[in-house]
Amino acid sequence: MSINKPIAESGIFSVVSDSDALVLIEFFLYYAAPRGISPLSLDLPRALSGVEKDDLLNELCDEAKCERSDLCFPTLRNGRTNEISRLNLTDERFVVDGAKGFFWLNVPNGKGAPPEDEFDCIIRHIRNSIAHGRVCAVNDYGLFEDIKNNLTMRFVVKPQALINWVSRIQERFDS
């Protein structure tokens, strides 16, 4: 089983309308960017509590019509390749049958340091996918991929679900 062969190489404009693409680009490349990269950053890792991030992940699943178990968060330590295979997200068995994805978590090198939060992980990988044009349409879904030497994220989601989720995140800062 492998998860190294990228599929998505068309860019966000091949998946959504120009206006929706601009919404996603603006959010992920400016507002969701790390503070040191964008002066418009909302600094999401620090601005939202763990409970708020967990609520937002549940809202993503609601929007995408998937379960939390359809999102897998492997690390180099836990691998979790069986879960990636179960979701049909491997190179050999890639099936678009609903919203699902795997997102490799960053784990700091320091002893006892926790891995990054799952919400922050999803934001980082989607941001990288859009920034590097690793997006394409597959049936009615958008396929988002992130690569750092190997494939580190493969996410299948209906574009409107992602746009709605971005709106929900922004609403938390508009109130």
N, C-alpha and C positions, 0 to 999 in steps of 0.2 A: 504494500500500500504506500502511495506517495501523495504528497500535497505540495509539490514544488512547481508544477507546470501552470503558469499564469494563463488565464483565459481573457480577462477583461483588458482591452487596450484601446477603446474607442473614445473615451472621455464623456463627461457628464452631459454635454449637449446632445449626445446620441440617445440619451435615456429620457430626458424631460424637455419641456418647452424652454425656450431661451429665458423667459421670465422666472420659471421655477429653478432653472440652473443657476441664475444669478442669486436667488434666495439661498440656495445651498452653498454656493461659493462664498457669498458674503458671511454667512454664519460660520461655516467650518474653517475658512481660511483667515477670517478676521476676528470674529467674536469668540470662537472656540480655540483659537491659536494660543500657544503658551504666551504668557505675559511678556517675555523678553523678545518675542517675535513680532507681535502686533500691538501697537498702541491702543487699538480698539478692543483688546482682549477683555472678556468678562472674567477671566481667571477662574474658570469653572471648578478646577480641583479645590480651590480654597473658598470660593464663593458659596458653594452648596454643601450642606451637611450630608453625612452618610445616609440618613433617612431620606432626604430629598433626592439624592442620587438613586437610591433604591426605588423610590416612588417613580422617578422618571424612567427607569428601566422597565418597570411594570407597565408604564404608559406606552413605551415603545412596543412592548409585546401586544398590548391592547390594540394599538394602531395597526400593527403588522399582522394581527390575528395569528399569533404564535404563542407558544408557552415559553417560560424561562428556560426550560430544559432543551429548547431548540437553539439556544445560544450556549456555546461551549467556550470555556476560558482555560486553555492549556498553558502550561509553563514548561520551560526546559526541564524542570524537576519532575513534573507529574505527567508530561507527555499527552495523556488523554486521547491518544490516537484512536482508541476504540469508539469514543464518542463522536469523533469526526467522521469515522467510517459509518456509524449508525445513522448519522444525519445525511449520508450520501453526498459528502462534500470532498471526497478524495478525487484525485485525477482519474482513477480507474472507474469510479462510481460516482459521477457527478450528475445529480438529478435535481431539476428545478421543479419542486412539488409543493412549495410554500416558503414562507419566510423562515430563515434559519441562518446560522453562521458560526464560525469559530474565530476567536480573537486571541492571539498570543499575549499573555500578560507580561509586563516588565517586572522582573524581580530584582531588587537591588542586591548588590554583592555583599553588603554588610550582614553580619550574623544577626539573625532574628528580625531583620527588617521585613515588613510585610510587602507582598506584591502590590502593584497599583490596583486601585479600585476598578471594578468591572465597568462602571459608567465612564470613567476617565479613559479606560482602555478602548471602549467602543468609539468614543469621540476622537481619540488620537488616530485610530486606524481609518475611520471614515475620512477624516481630514487628509491623511496621507494619500488615500485612494483618489480623492478628488484632485488634490494638488498635483499628483503625478499622472493623471489621466487614466487611472486603472479602473475604469467603469465601462460597462456596456449593457445593452438591453438583451434579455433572454426571455422570450415570450412577453408576458405582461410585467416582468420583474426587472429590477436593476441588479446587476452583479457588480459588487464592489470588492476589490482586492488590494492588498497591501503587500509589498515585498521589501524585505531587508535581507539580502542574500538568498533567502528562501521565502516562500509564501508564508506570511504571518497573519493574514486575515482573508477570509472569503465570506462575504455576506450577501445573501439573496433577500431582497425586500422590494415590495411595490413602492415605486418612487413617491406616490402620494402619502403613504404612511410615514416615510422619512420627512417629508415636507411638513406634515401635520405635527410630528414629534418635535421638529425644530421650533415650530410656532409655540408649542407648549413650554419648551425650555425658555424661550424668549419672554413669554408671558410672566414667568417668575421674576424677571428683572424689570418688567414694565410696570409692575404694581407698586 
